[in-house]
């Protein structure tokens, strides 16, 4: 299984630098997933949640991010975020794509 090099950087520090299977990014024009070999692209990101998949069938780790840019290149995915952390510390609401479905009435 090919792995994606992923880095998450804020103005204060390098938050993550690791090999992962996939990352789902809250782009300003919609969420997008990045796997190894993705075409080069740059996008602004909106406040929301990154979903980080360490393995193909694994459960994602979710990190809140606020503002910034995403760059996909031959070297991998780099997220330059204004702020990053858990959803509680940033007060970032879970986006609709990550919100559990409402129960049927």
Buried (B, 14 or more C-beta within 10 A) or exposed (E): EEBBBBBBBBEEEEBBEEEBBBBBBBBEEEBBEBBBEBEEEEBEBBBBBBBBBBEEEEEBBBBBBBEBBBBBEEEBBBBBBEBBBEBEEBEBEEBEEBEEEEEEE
